[in-house]
Amino acid sequence: MPIQVYNTLTRTKEPLQPIKPGKVSIYTCGPTVYNFIHIGNARVFVMFDVVRRYLRFRGYRVKYVQNLTDVDDKIINKAKEEGVSASEVAEKYIHHYFEDADALGIQRADYHPRATDFIPEMVSLIEKLLEKGFAYRVNGDIFFEISKFKEYGQLSHQNLEELMEGVRIDVDPRLRHPLDFALWKSAKPGEPSWDSPWGKGRPGWHIECSVMSSKYLGEEFDIHCGGHDLIFPHHENEIAQSRAATGKEFARVWLHNGYLNIGGQKMSKSLGNITLVRELLKTTEPEAIRHFLLSAHYRRPLDFNEDSFSESESALKRVYTALDKAERQARLLEKRTARPASAEISLEDIRKKLAAEFEEAMDDDFNTPKALAAFFNMVRDLNKILDGAEAWKCSPDELHSLAQETRRLGAVLGLFQRAASGADTELSAKLLDMLITLRAEARARKDFALADAIRSRLADLGIALEDTPDGTFWRMK
């Protein structure tokens, strides 16, 4: 069954049907590099990192592009505040972005184009829009005329009157329509600028993504991703200028992340209610941050509060504890006579169930909370065996296989990749074997008081002993 994706453009779930069979092209709007990223930004980047990982997991060849907006009003204003050049601001925060993204396990894109590397291509696209009558000049500035593009508003599913209600800025009196947007801005003193047929200036924000996406993915590609706040005007404007210039579809599928809320409000720099990723990383494990960001469906709002990460840390601990227990039990059983797995619950059945539930969830529009639930269902079923009296009947191979499958599937989410306890577990196993041997020797010489004391003290530590015809085995209670 094909992967189902929710397309913002059609407002329906539809089967993923790449332009080229077996290959998926994805463009994600990256950061405007004028500040550190906050946890709301990270939700977008983590989620679409997972989308890319899952498509590769399902066998697709994925070409993934995430841009870096390195020329923008916000960058210029930051440069003025800090008394440095705009390029210095951009370089500084590009470096910090990758530091934070790497810490969160966000894999690098195949390409990270910078807007300033594609100015000639942007000029060329603007010239084409002027030639086709979709743009007009006002002195050294160039604007896209939305009334010439009849499908304007199709992504946000609103007409021009409805879109006008959301306009909260002073309208430039030079515009033919209040929603017309800048393709090229004439140079101002102290700002970065480039040569063009219309004089020195710099590109508008929207034209940057149209050029960078088509440069690497072609004039038509499969998936365009971004935060919900980019639907209008950014993505709406990308569609308008790209289709107007080429007459082609541009992106087939549009995926949009829901907001990260704090105190009922969207987290944003403009509201001043942000929590920076690098500040969180000082007190919180990166994996707990990823888990939290994936704990709600990507299209839904996600509420951030002080308990969010403690809940994620507890959830991660449940899975790691089960993995450690399974791998420890497997090592112990490898030293003993193998017995068949319990007829009541098969470890192989648990492994297959985990894989089936995980893929079913992810095939359904990348439903990460449901995918996470599959791991906790596995933990519940596994613990029924390992905490039961028949844990010693398990197959070591099946225990290892289940642990490996958990890590294989977890890697798609960027979770559950830490190693088992390793040397500490091996040392603990050797010490327990020594105590079991001492107890057996005590029983042989009829020192039942010592034998019972060893059993009792181990029980206090949560370790149960099972006496069987093949010897004494231990398990965690």
N, C-alpha and C positions, 0 to 999 in steps of 0.2 A: 504494500500500500504506500502511495507517495506521501511525502511530508506535506502537511497542510500548513499554510501560512496566512495570517490575517493581513490583507492588503488595505492600507489606509485609503488608497485611491478608490477601491471598489466597495470598501466597508464590508467585505465578506472574507470568509476563509476559503482559500482555493488551493488546489494542488500546486506544488512547486514544479514548474515546467521551464527549465532553463532554455535559453536561446540555443545553446549548443549542448546536446545531450552529454551528461556526465561532467559538465563544467558549470561552475557558478561564479559570476562576477559580482562583487559587492563593493559599494562605496559607502563609507561612514564619515559623517562630518566630525572632524577632530576638533581639538581645542583652539580657541583664539588665545594666543600665548602672551597674555599681559599680566597673568597672576598665577598662583598655584591652583591646582584643581581641587574642588571640594567633593564631598561624598556624593552629591547629586550628579556631578559630572561623571564620577566613577561608575555610577549605575549604568549609564549609557555605554561606556567603554567596556565594562566587564560583561554586560549582557551580549553585546554584539561580538565580543571575543568568544563567548560560548556558542553563539550561532555559527560562527566560522568553524570552531572546533567540531561541532556536531555534524555539520555538512561534510567535513573531511572524514569523520568517523563513519559516516554512511557511504563513503566511497567516492564522493565528488572531488574533483580537482577544483580548488577554490583560488581565485585571484582576489585578494583583499587589499583595498586601498583606503587609507585614512589620511586625510590632509592635515596640514598645519597652517592655520591662518596667521601669517606673519606680517601682514600690513592691514591696519584697521584703525578706526578712530580711537578705540580703547587703548591700543598699543601706543598711538601717538600721544594721547593724553598722559599715559603712564610715563612715557619718556620725558615729557615736560615736567612732571612731578619729580622725577628722579634726576633730572638734569643730565640725561644721557641721550644717545641717539635711539631711534625706534628699532634699529637693527640690533642694538645691544640688549634692549628689553626683550626682543623676540628670542635671541640666542639664549639668554638667561633662563627664560621660562620654558623653552623647548627642552633644555637640559633638565630642568626640574620636573617637567611633565614625564619624561621617560624614567626618571628616578622613581616617581610615585607609581607609574604604570607597571614598571618592572617589579616593584615590591608587591603589587597586587596580583602578580602572575598574569598580567595582560600580555599576550604574545605580540611581538612586533608585526605590523602589517607587512605585506609583500612590498608595498611602496608607501612612503610617507612624503608626498610632494609638498613643497612649500609654495605658497602663492607667488612670492616674488621671483620664482624661477620661471614663471610662465606668462610674464607680462606681454611679450609679442603675440602669443596665442590669444590672449584676452583682447588685445587691440584688433586682431584679425576677426574675432567673433563679433565684436562691436561694429566693425565695418560692414560685416554681412547683414547685421540687423538694421543698420542705417540704409543700406542698399535696398532691402526688402520692405522698407517703410514701417518697421516696427519700433524705430527709435528716432529721436529728434534731438537737435543741438540747441542749447541755450548758452551763448557765449562759449566758454571752454568746457562746459559740462554736457554730458549726454545722458538722456533718460529713456527708459523703455516705456512705450505707450500701451498701457494694459487694455485700453478699449479696442485696440487692433487685434488682440488675441482673444477670440470669442470664448475660449474654454477657461478663461481665468476664473479661479475659485473652485475648480473641480477637486483639488486635493483636500481643501478645507471644507468642501461641501457647503459653501455659502455664496450668495450673490454679492454684487458690489455694494449694495446698501448695507447688508449685514456685516461685510468686512469693514466698512467705514466706521461702524460702531466701535470697533476695537482700536481705532487709530487714536493714540494718546499724545501725539507730538504735533507741534505747530507745522502746518502745511506750507510748503514752499510755494509762494504765489506764482512762480514761473512754471509750475506744473500744469499740464493740460487736464490731468485728473489727479485728485489728491493721493491716489495709490500708485501713481507712476513712480518708478524707482531708478536710482542712479546706476548707470553702467560705467561711467567714467567721471571722476571728480577733478576739476582743474587744480593746479598746484597752488598751495598757500605757503606763505613765508615760513620757513623752518620745518616744513613737512617733507617726507620722502616723496620723490616724484620720478617719473620716467617720460621719455619722449614718446610722442604719438602724433598722428596726422592733425590732431586738434590742439597741439601744444602740450606742454608738460602737465603731468597729472598722475593720478593713480586709479586703479580699478575700484569699482564698487564691490561690496562683499559677495553679492549673489553670483556675479559673473565668474568669480574665482572658482567656485565649486563646479560650475558647468564645464569650465575648461579642464580642470584637473581630472574630473571623472572621465570625460571623453578621451583625454590624452592616454589614459592607461586602460580603459575598459571599452572604448568605442562610443559611437553616438547613441547606441542602444545597449543597455546592459540589464542584468537580472534584478538586483536588489539595491535599493538606496536606504540607508539607515540613519537614524538620528533621534534626538529627544523630541518629545511632544511639542515643546515650545518652538520648534523649528518648522512646524507644518506651515504656519503663516507668520511672517511673510517669506522666510528664506526658501523653503522648499517649493512653495507656490511660485515664487519668482524664478527659481531654477527651471521648473517645468516650462514656464511661459517663454523664457528667452531661448532655451535649448530647442524646444519644438518649433518655435518661430524661425529659428536660424536653419534648422536641418530638415524640418518636415517629418522627422522620425519620432518614435515613441519616447525616447530618453530612457528612464528607468521603468521596468515593468511592474515591480513590486516595491511598495514603500512600507518599511517597518518603523514604528515609533514607540519609544519607551515612555512609560508614564512618569509622572512627577515623583520626586522624593520630597515628602512633606515633613515639616517640623512644626509642632504646635498648630496643625491644621493649615499651614501656609506652605506654598512651594518654596523649597530652599533655593536661594539665588543670591548672587553678589549684590544685586541692586537693592534687595530687601535687608541686606546686612545680617542674615540669619544663617550664614554658611558655617560648616565645619570642614576644615581642610583635611585632606587625606593624610598629609604628612604629620599633622598633629595627632590624628587617630592612631597612626602607626607607632607612635611613642608609647601607647598604652594598650594597644589591641593587636592581636595576631592578625596578619594579613588574610589568613584563611577564614577567620571569623568574619572579617569584613566582606569577603566574597560570598560566604554563605548567607549572610544577612541580605546582601543585594540580590541574591537569587531566590530568597524565601517567599517572594510574591511574584505572580505572573508579570512579565515585563510590561504588559500594557496597562496594568493596574497601578494606582498610586501606592506608594510604600511609605509607611509612617516610621519616622526615626525618633527614637527616644533613648534614654540612658540605659534601659534594660535590653535594648536590641542585641548588643554584642554578647552579653552574658548568656542570653538564650541560644545564640548561635554557637558559642563556645561549649555549652552543655550538649547541644546536638552533635557537634563534631566529636566530643569526647565519647559519646555513646557508640559511634561507629568505630573509632580507634580502639576502644576497649574491646569491642567484639573481634576486631581484626587481630589484636594482640593475643586474645584468648584462643582464637582459632589456630593461629600459627604456633603458639606455644603448645597447644594440645597436639597438633600435628607432629611437632618435634618429639614429644614424649611418646606418641604412639609408634613412631618410626623405630623406636628402640624395643618395641614389644611385638608379640605375635599379633598379626593383623586379624581383625574380626570384621564381619560385614557391617555395613551401615545399618542403622535402625530402620526397621521395616515401616515404622509409623511415619517418620519424616525423613526423606532422603535429602542429603546435602546437595546432590546433583539437581534435584527438583528445585531446591531453594535457589541455586545458581541460575537455572533457566528462568525461574520466575522473576528474579531480579532483573535479568537482561530484558525479558519481555515487557515488564512494567516500565522499565526505564525508557526503552525505545518507543513504547506506546505513548508515554507522556511527552517525550521530545518531538515525536512526529506530529503531535497535536499543537502546532504553533509554539514550539519550544517552551512547553509548560514545565519550567524548572521546579516549582514547589511540588508538583506531582512526581517529578523525577526524584526529588529528594525523599519523598515519602516512600519510594521503592526501596531505598537503602535502609530506612528505619523498619520497614516490613521485614527485610532480610535479617536485620539485627534481632528482631523479636523472634523470628523462627529459629535462627541459629542459637540464640540463648536457651530456647526450650530444650535443645539437644545438649549443649555444653554445660548447662546448669542442672541437667538431669542425671539420674543414676546410671544411664547407659552411655554416657559420653565416651567411655572407653571402647565402645563398639564402632566409633567413627573410622572412616578411611582417611589416612593421612593425605593421600593424593587429592581426595575430594575437598578436604579442608584447605589445602594449598590452592586448589583451583578456585574455590569460592573467594578466598582472599584476593587472589590475582584478578578475578573478574570485578570485584568491588573497586580495586584500584584502577583497572582499565576503564570502567565506566565513569568512575569519579574524575578521571583525568579530563573527560569532556567538559566537566564543570570547573575544572581547576581545583579539585578538592581530593582529600583522602590519599595524598601522595607521600606523607611522611612514613618513614620506615617503622617497622615494629620495634619493640623495645631492644631487640638485638642482644648485645652482651649482657645487659642487665637481666633479660629474660633467661638467657642460657645459664647465668650464674644462679639465679633463683631456682631453676629446674634442678641444677646439680645439688644445691643445698637441700632441697626437698627430697631428692633421691637419697641423700645421705641420712636424713631424718627417718625416712621410711626403712632404710637398711638398719639403723639403730633400733627402731621399734620392732622390726622382725627378729633381731638378735635378742632383744629383751623378752619377747614372747617365747622364743625358743628355750630360754633358760627360766621360763615361768615367772619373769619379773613383770607381772601384769600391771602393777601400779605405775611403773615407768612407761609401759606401752600405752596405757590409758592416758597418762599425762601428756605424752607427745600428741596423741589424737586430739585431746581436749584443747591444748594450746594452739594447735593448727586450726581447729574449728573456730577458736576465738579470732583468728586472723582471716576467717572466711574461706578456709581451705578444708574440703571434705575428703576423707580417705575411703576408698572402696576396696574391700578385700574380695578377690575373685580367685578361681582356680589357677589363673595365669599369674597371680601375684597381686600386689597392692598398687592401686592407681590413685592419683589425686586430681581434684578438680576444684575450681573456684565455685563457691556457693552462690 
